[in-house]
């Protein structure tokens, strides 16, 4: 039996994700998440209309738990794409589900270059996708130092970046927890930030991207504070 390579998995994920049946499946799952998880976590959000803007878009949320992606993606009428670890795509049935939900496989450990390539391919197609600028899951309320991946992707594709604050998911599903506990979740969505450009409209250089990333971090922290306030205000009602 011929081994399925990483490139094969990515190609199949793109093909599966483009099928009408996958889009129908995605909408069904989105409706289930809205019907079950949103009431359970008493999700409160603002400015989520910004997630429906047409064209390539990078969603840049804080990352506190595995709940961040499904809750945020469900706020948008668009299908939100993401990168997922390749091991999830090896079993055929799970592979179809992941691809139908919009995920593209990348390899852990050596994934940086391939992840950026796959993400760029999605954005070049005009898709909207989640990129966690903090990288892995973090603890606490303060936004961690950001990687430049979102800035690089935006500068190479022209995609705008939407910063997002999410409060409550870290308390609900902490690292190592087996079962989530009920919390109040606040999601604050920022306005799109235009892609970074260099002087006289030239391609952004490293300094331009660092400045963009610093701006993005400041805005994410503001929205994280706003998300916390949303959740607390909801609890007082």
Protein Blocks (a to p, Z undefined) as FASTA:
>chain_A
ZZddfklmmmmmmmmmmpmklmmmmmmmmmmmmmmmmmmnopacehklmmmpgcjddddd
ddfbfklmmmmmmmpmbdcdddddfklmmpmklmmmmmmnopacddehjlmmmmmmmmmm
mmmnopacdddfklpadedjbdcdddfklmmmmmmnopacdddddehjlmmmgghiabdc
dddddddddddddddddeehiacdfklmmmmmmmmmmmmmmmmmmmmmmmmmmmmZZ
